[in-house]
């Protein structure tokens, strides 16, 4: 075997190693992107509302994605049925009618697709509104994810792909 043949074998092996490296990198990046995407396609296709189901243990919690809400909200009726940490924080929120409502805060851990999220939620009685949504759209809501959540986790809503994604 001559010098030129040995060099060719080394070049071919280097090219194979480079292709394997690139394929591995692309595979890892795709997996990363899966973890950083939250799909709301199903509910948009069914009822035209961006709703995402998170888990807390074995319990499923449905949240409306609302970029018009400053903070995330958990329905007061749900708080006693889920794990939470009461905080000392108190605040006010304004409803769509402009009415000011005093509220307390809880800290929740919720999970989506193996990724754990922790955030503070305003505790507000949204039972009447959520009952109306359940009656009209046949979906049970437990809360609202607002801008504080999206900013904390750097999520952007993509209505072309019907996902919230984080880079």
C-alpha positions as MATLAB code, in Angstrom:
seq = 'XXXXXXXXXXXXXXXXXXXXXXXXXXXXXXXXXXXXXXXXXXXXXXXXXXXXXXXXXXXXXXXXXXXXXXXXXXXXXXXXXXXXXXXXXXXXXXXXXXXXXXXXXXXXXXXXXXXXXXXXXXXXXXXXXXXXXXXXXXXXXXXXXXXXXXXXXXXXXXXXXXXXXXX';
ca = [
       0.000    0.000    0.000;
       1.428    3.325   -1.058;
       1.535    6.665    0.690;
      -1.335    8.065   -1.405;
      -3.622    5.167   -0.522;
      -2.940    5.615    3.226;
      -3.726    9.329    2.957;
      -6.986    8.517    1.132;
      -8.013    6.064    3.857;
      -7.284    8.691    6.531;
      -9.304   11.309    4.604;
     -12.256    8.914    4.209;
     -12.169    8.024    7.932;
     -11.996   11.715    8.865;
     -14.974   12.443    6.594;
     -16.978    9.609    8.186;
     -16.119   10.906   11.662;
     -17.175   14.432   10.651;
     -20.523   13.205    9.260;
     -21.158   11.199   12.454;
     -20.362   14.280   14.566;
     -22.763   16.486   12.569;
     -25.562   13.888   12.703;
     -25.097   13.555   16.477;
     -25.153   17.341   16.889;
     -28.358   17.669   14.847;
     -30.031   14.850   16.807;
     -29.147   16.471   20.141;
     -30.390   19.867   18.935;
     -33.720   18.362   17.826;
     -34.153   16.731   21.244;
     -33.343   20.051   22.921;
     -35.918   21.835   20.801;
     -38.562   19.244   21.714;
     -38.029   19.984   25.400;
     -38.212   23.736   24.774;
     -41.493   23.629   22.830;
     -44.948   23.659   24.328;
     -47.613   22.778   21.791;
     -51.094   24.279   21.820;
     -51.992   22.936   18.352;
     -54.621   20.472   19.568;
     -56.773   23.010   21.394;
     -56.345   25.640   18.692;
     -57.503   23.110   16.090;
     -60.462   22.028   18.251;
     -61.669   25.208   19.934;
     -59.407   28.085   18.782;
     -58.015   28.715   22.289;
     -54.315   28.340   23.199;
     -54.549   25.887   26.104;
     -51.724   23.703   27.376;
     -51.955   20.749   29.770;
     -49.287   20.571   32.454;
     -48.904   17.901   35.114;
     -48.407   18.032   38.813;
     -47.855   14.472   39.931;
     -50.753   12.503   38.449;
     -52.987   15.561   38.160;
     -53.491   17.298   34.809;
     -53.827   21.090   34.924;
     -55.043   23.054   31.902;
     -53.769   26.603   31.465;
     -54.910   29.225   28.976;
     -51.922   31.032   27.449;
     -52.685   34.741   27.814;
     -50.137   37.341   26.726;
     -52.550   40.019   27.945;
     -52.255   38.837   31.550;
     -49.382   40.358   33.497;
     -49.136   37.436   35.917;
     -50.119   33.793   35.965;
     -53.314   32.910   37.788;
     -54.548   29.726   39.435;
     -58.252   29.304   40.114;
     -58.939   29.567   43.844;
     -61.146   26.442   43.700;
     -58.161   24.343   42.534;
     -55.530   25.465   45.043;
     -56.646   23.128   47.840;
     -56.396   20.116   45.493;
     -52.809   20.652   44.312;
     -49.354   20.954   45.861;
     -48.420   24.582   46.425;
     -46.452   26.856   48.690;
     -48.248   29.886   50.094;
     -46.239   33.055   49.842;
     -46.563   36.185   51.958;
     -47.097   38.284   48.846;
     -50.407   40.073   48.339;
     -51.478   42.022   45.304;
     -54.225   43.275   43.089;
     -55.379   42.269   39.659;
     -57.726   43.946   37.238;
     -60.417   41.962   35.469;
     -61.584   42.528   31.911;
     -64.337   44.810   33.217;
     -61.715   46.977   34.963;
     -62.661   45.757   38.425;
     -59.830   45.552   40.953;
     -59.553   42.298   42.916;
     -57.200   41.703   45.849;
     -55.404   38.390   45.754;
     -52.778   36.272   47.435;
     -49.993   34.308   45.749;
     -48.862   30.687   45.751;
     -45.774   29.100   44.284;
     -46.417   26.082   42.045;
     -44.302   23.412   40.404;
     -45.789   22.187   37.129;
     -44.345   19.896   34.473;
     -44.613   19.733   30.710;
     -42.974   16.983   28.683;
     -40.436   16.201   31.399;
     -39.479   19.845   31.996;
     -40.230   21.289   35.426;
     -41.425   24.874   35.856;
     -41.745   26.826   39.096;
     -43.540   30.141   39.289;
     -45.715   32.369   41.446;
     -49.426   32.428   40.655;
     -52.090   34.854   41.753;
     -54.956   33.072   43.510;
     -58.240   34.364   42.102;
     -61.769   32.961   41.985;
     -62.265   32.313   38.279;
     -64.886   29.594   38.761;
     -67.710   31.430   36.964;
     -65.585   32.299   33.940;
     -64.058   28.812   33.781;
     -67.488   27.172   34.122;
     -68.690   29.232   31.144;
     -65.642   28.159   29.107;
     -66.307   24.545   30.079;
     -69.934   24.870   28.990;
     -69.109   26.628   25.709;
     -65.920   24.801   24.711;
     -66.061   21.518   26.692;
     -62.635   22.084   28.264;
     -61.841   22.489   31.937;
     -59.419   25.279   32.823;
     -57.440   25.484   36.050;
     -55.510   28.677   35.439;
     -53.899   31.191   33.134;
     -50.249   31.505   32.173;
     -49.349   35.160   31.815;
     -46.418   37.312   30.781;
     -44.446   36.805   34.004;
     -44.177   33.090   33.106;
     -43.298   33.778   29.463;
     -40.605   36.293   30.454;
     -39.142   34.087   33.185;
     -38.720   31.130   30.823;
     -38.135   33.178   27.637;
     -41.116   31.686   25.822;
     -42.495   33.179   22.621;
     -45.878   32.178   21.176;
     -45.641   31.102   17.550;
     -49.082   31.049   15.973;
     -47.754   29.689   12.675;
     -46.456   26.509   14.325;
     -48.949   26.696   17.250;
     -46.220   26.279   19.862;
     -44.633   28.314   22.600;
     -40.897   27.968   22.300;
     -37.862   29.018   24.278;
     -34.377   29.504   22.954;
];
